Amino acid sequence: MGNLTHVVVQFPRVWWDDGMLKWLSANHGSNQSRGEFSLWHNLNHASLLPGSQTLLTFLGDPQSSLYEGMADADVRAALMRRLRAQHPRTRIPDPLSFFISRHGYDPNTHGAYSFFEPGWRDKYFATLTRPLAARCGAAQGGEEVVRVRLAGEAMCDDLSGYTHGGYQSGREAAAAYLHGAGKGPDPRDHDELSLCNW
Ligand SMILES: Cc1cc2nc3c(=O)[nH]c(=O)nc-3n(C[C@H](O)[C@H](O)[C@H](O)COP(=O)(O)OP(=O)(O)OC[C@H]3O[C@@H](n4cnc5c(N)ncnc54)[C@H](O)[C@@H]3O)c2cc1C
């Protein structure tokens, strides 16, 4: 799994340019700090949550997994060091509250989206997504019947990583079921039902 982490921090006052929706701050420091707390979203913007006095930033891997593994207080301190280094002429107050998501540590997700290491072959998708079947009847030596169909973001080869891949693979799994039950068209004949394996 690949990881992506939200970090949300609320301040007692808006100390940034509230007219900006988002900005990218140059990082100050060693190469190790690249990509750390650099893209900021202004949730206080008039078009979002005015009055929230809150900034949102994201971490991708490897920083995502590194910071998710740290205690809240340590992440908060690292974030404030970076913010203050990015705005050396601004007096930035300590935050009122702070949140970091930990999708990588959640046993129901183990990360933010599927990710394939070098060496992964496209043909493995056929194995990964194959429905689970069981023999039924005549003391389980009878006909093979599909019992479980797999769907979700990681099951959609061409659209994996995003919500629309999860949605499309669900549509395709449902279409395959309906076709098997004689209640729908053959998905292979319909482009809109075959996008995951185009
Ligand atoms: C921080 C972050 C930012 C993202 N940003 C974007 C974005 O901007 N745009 C975008 O398109 N996508 C984004 N994504 C990806 C998007 O969220 C996923 O692709 C999408 O949610 C996948 O949907 P899904 O239904 O396949 O899986 P999920 O949404 O993960 O749903 C699976 C569900 O199954 C539950 N579950 C797991 N195991 C069990 C079990 N044993 N029993 C019962 N329930 C179980 C889980 O709790 C979960 O609710 C982001 C993801 C993250 C984490």
The ligand as a Gaussian input file, in Angstrom:
#p B3LYP/6-31G(d) Opt

LIG

0 1
 C       -5.494000      10.770000       2.785000
 C       -6.175000      10.266000       1.536000
 C       -6.453000      11.156000       0.511000
 C       -7.079000      10.717000      -0.653000
 N       -7.378000      11.625000      -1.623000
 C       -8.067000      11.230000      -2.701000
 C       -8.482000      12.183000      -3.687000
 O       -8.225000      13.387000      -3.567000
 N       -9.180000      11.734000      -4.753000
 C       -9.517000      10.421000      -4.915000
 O      -10.193000      10.072000      -5.904000
 N       -9.110000       9.486000      -4.010000
 C       -8.411000       9.867000      -2.921000
 N       -8.019000       8.937000      -1.985000
 C       -8.262000       7.528000      -2.276000
 C       -9.694000       7.125000      -1.998000
 O      -10.032000       7.485000      -0.667000
 C       -9.799000       5.605000      -2.186000
 O       -9.367000       5.265000      -3.500000
 C      -11.201000       5.110000      -1.996000
 O      -11.690000       5.440000      -0.688000
 C      -11.234000       3.602000      -2.166000
 O      -12.558000       3.148000      -1.965000
 P      -12.822000       1.646000      -1.613000
 O      -14.304000       1.517000      -1.490000
 O      -12.106000       0.755000      -2.567000
 O      -12.113000       1.400000      -0.200000
 P      -12.337000       2.127000       1.199000
 O      -12.882000       3.520000       1.013000
 O      -11.028000       1.957000       1.921000
 O      -13.466000       1.258000       1.864000
 C      -13.195000      -0.009000       2.424000
 C      -14.033000      -0.120000       3.688000
 O      -13.939000      -1.474000       4.141000
 C      -13.812000      -1.445000       5.558000
 N      -13.199000      -2.711000       5.968000
 C      -11.913000      -3.120000       5.810000
 N      -11.745000      -4.351000       6.298000
 C      -12.949000      -4.746000       6.773000
 C      -13.434000      -5.940000       7.384000
 N      -12.637000      -6.980000       7.595000
 N      -14.731000      -5.986000       7.718000
 C      -15.561000      -4.949000       7.479000
 N      -15.171000      -3.791000       6.898000
 C      -13.872000      -3.699000       6.558000
 C      -12.951000      -0.230000       5.837000
 O      -13.119000       0.218000       7.170000
 C      -13.510000       0.767000       4.817000
 O      -14.612000       1.502000       5.332000
 C       -7.407000       9.343000      -0.808000
 C       -7.129000       8.443000       0.220000
 C       -6.529000       8.898000       1.384000
 C       -6.277000       7.930000       2.505000

